[in-house]
């Protein structure tokens, strides 16, 4: 938790745009509060905590520079000959990847659904719902705040940005389930036996 708070403080120093920073890091700040409040009742596996930290840092870097101006995105733009800064795609991939593991752990430990296939379908659906909700929040914030919200919306002139963002969240969720299911199962079992 200390690393996350330290990263949050560092991300606030010399930000490109204070309003955008606040909007971008709000999910990380909410996560800090929720995870602190629920730690004793429902501690997650170390894997999930590390993934939440990584996702929070992705958000903080995006908030610090604004997603359209993150240096890693410019490097990707040059290296892969993209037409825009695609750092936000990393964020949206994580927006599917990390919630998939959080939902998976909750579903397994709370026995929400026992069948692995249906559980996977529901986890992906939850991640897509989160992604769609986030896109709606971006849109509404931009409409309400005018040009001040444009950096938060971050379309960079891409008319398909919203759909691409949700697609990357979908890919992230599926990738997490395929890559980390076995490791996650072992950590959940270790948490149960502790």
Helices and strands as residue ranges (DSSP letters): H 2-12, H 18-38, H 46-65, G 67-69, H 71-80, H 87-109, H 116-145, G 146-149, H 150-153, H 161-193
